[in-house]
Amino acid sequence: MQKPEWLTIPAPDAQHMNSIRDLLGKGELHSVCESAQCPNIGECFASRTCTFMILGDICTRNCAFCAVTHGKPNAPDPEEPIKLALTAKQLGLKHIVVTSVTRDDLPDGGAGHFASTIAAIRKETPESTVEVLIPDFKGQIDPLLKVIEAAPEVINHNVETVPRLYPTVRPAAKYEQSLKLISNVRQYSPNNKIKTKSGLMLGLGEKKAEVVSVMGELVEAGCNILTIGQYLCPSPKHHPLIEYIHPDRFAEYAEIGTELGFKQVVSGPLVRSSYHAEKSFQQLNSKCCGNH
């Protein structure tokens, strides 16, 4: 299929790209922007922001939609949390987004490393807010509690697609397990201080009714923020792209999501989990404060 005009974006500026790459390289850090082939990398790097990816750049799972390398990862770098915090400080980030590869090889799935990273950020840039995009930790509650106790402002976990497509899109994951994680954050977060967030990709063969059903279940689970974007196939070896979704339909899903009860829905062809995350968090915060 020919890529539609609404997915055409300017080529990244080489100077901006190299500047962020050099900074990440000095700290031996990774970004999901590069590893997952994010289409917004040029815009974000030009704004001197990125989404950090901890626990290496090799994932123990092999999801059919994801461009991140699959294989046997190295042991976690114990210095990574402080390296990340210092790099974020150097970039002047006010809202720091951290994700990871899935580490099913680790007893806690890497939750302790997330907690250490949040603590390092608090020490180096105490005025910054923190958003983490976490794996499912195989449904274990103790690892999740480690992350909750570290008290990031936002905990994000993407359901990615509708339940019917999980066997082909996310074969090592379970839809109900991902939904339960969102619910557990709401249940165990002190005074519901931690905002919950999830994301969906469209264009994998899902039906509108299925998308709306997932949106409703996420609201019931206590999800505050939803991101919806277009799936773009990383290579011929990945899950095929079934459909390009028109921007009007993304706008329709945003309206439906608001009616269902999400505090915020960010929906559009180029939207990704951490796209404009700082702006999204600030808008949500102002809404919540306005309600008090």
C-alpha positions, -999 to 999 in steps of 0.1 A, spaced: 0 0 0 12 35 -8 18 56 23 -9 84 25 1 120 26 -9 125 62 20 101 72 46 121 52 70 139 76 102 159 70 135 141 71 153 145 104 180 171 108 214 154 109 229 179 133 200 174 159 201 136 154 239 135 160 237 158 190 213 135 209 231 103 197 264 116 210 249 125 244 233 91 247 265 74 235 286 91 262 262 77 288 260 43 271 223 48 270 196 37 245 164 54 233 133 37 222 131 65 196 158 48 176 154 11 186 117 11 178 121 32 146 97 60 158 86 82 130 87 113 153 124 109 161 134 140 141 109 163 158 117 150 193 155 150 189 153 186 174 135 196 206 163 179 226 140 153 241 139 115 239 124 85 256 151 65 274 151 28 271 167 10 301 179 -26 307 197 -28 273 185 -28 238 177 -66 234 143 -78 243 135 -113 255 102 -113 237 96 -111 199 63 -93 194 52 -92 158 48 -54 156 80 -43 173 113 -33 157 134 -38 189 160 -65 186 150 -99 201 176 -122 217 195 -129 249 202 -96 267 233 -87 288 231 -82 325 217 -49 336 242 -21 340 241 -10 377 254 25 367 226 30 341 202 48 365 226 75 375 239 78 339 204 83 327 196 109 354 227 129 346 219 128 309 183 140 315 197 168 337 221 178 309 192 179 284 172 200 308 142 177 307 113 187 329 93 155 321 114 124 318 100 93 301 116 59 307 107 26 291 126 -7 288 129 -38 268 110 -68 283 133 -87 306 116 -121 313 150 -134 322 151 -113 354 133 -125 385 116 -91 389 114 -83 352 136 -53 358 112 -36 382 140 -29 407 160 -12 379 130 10 371 128 19 408 165 28 410 162 49 379 133 69 393 153 74 425 183 86 406 162 111 387 146 124 419 181 130 433 196 147 402 165 166 389 140 168 418 119 193 400 112 170 371 82 147 367 87 111 357 67 88 334 75 51 330 63 28 303 66 -7 318 63 -43 307 37 -66 322 61 -83 346 44 -116 337 14 -105 358 34 -105 391 22 -80 416 55 -76 437 75 -62 408 47 -37 400 46 -27 437 83 -18 434 76 6 406 45 21 424 65 26 456 91 46 436 62 70 429 66 81 393 39 106 383 27 84 354 27 46 349 21 36 313 15 1 301 3 -4 265 -24 -30 257 -13 -24 220 -42 -41 202 -76 -58 206 -78 -92 224 -86 -111 192 -53 -102 176 -31 -110 206 -21 -145 194 -5 -130 163 5 -96 175 16 -102 211 19 -140 214 39 -139 247 14 -115 264 -22 -117 277 -47 -90 272 -64 -96 306 -30 -94 323 -22 -60 308 -57 -47 317 -52 -60 353 -19 -42 355 -37 -9 349 -63 -18 375 -36 -27 400 -18 6 397 -51 23 405 -57 0 434 -22 2 450 -13 38 442 -16 59 474 -46 82 470 -46 75 433 -17 99 429 -1 80 401 -17 87 367 -24 56 345 -18 55 308 -21 30 280 -19 29 242 -33 12 211 -20 7 176 -45 7 147 -42 -8 112 -35 -44 123 -69 -57 113 -90 -46 143 -127 -36 139 -142 -4 153 -164 -22 177 -134 -40 191 -114 -8 196 -144 9 214 -148 -22 236 -111 -20 246 -114 17 253 -144 10 276 -125 -17 295 -95 5 300 -117 32 315 -133 6 338 -97 -5 348 -89 31 359 -69 43 329 -66 81 328 -47 87 295 -50 69 262 -28 72 231 -39 59 198 -16 58 167 -11 42 133 8 9 131 37 11 107 53 -22 97 91 -22 105 100 -49 80 85 -76 58 92 -101 87 68 -82 110 30 -83 112 16 -70 79 0 -36 78 -37 -42 70 -50 -7 68 -41 30 69 -65 47 93 -77 81 82 -72 111 105 -109 116 107 -113 82 124 -86 90 149 -105 122 157 -137 101 161 -119 77 186 -107 108 206 -143 119 209 -155 85 218 -128 81 244 -137 114 260 -174 103 262 -163 70 278 -145 88 306 -108 91 298 -93 122 313 -73 126 281 -71 109 247 -42 117 223 -52 102 190 -37 106 155 -17 87 128 17 97 142 9 95 179 31 72 200 31 64 237 55 91 247 47 116 219 44 151 235 42 133 268 52 164 288 24 185 272 0 157 278 9 154 314 7 191 320 -28 193 304 -40 164 325 -26 180 356 -43 213 350 -76 195 344 -73 176 377 -62 207 396 -91 226 381 -115 200 394 -104 207 429 
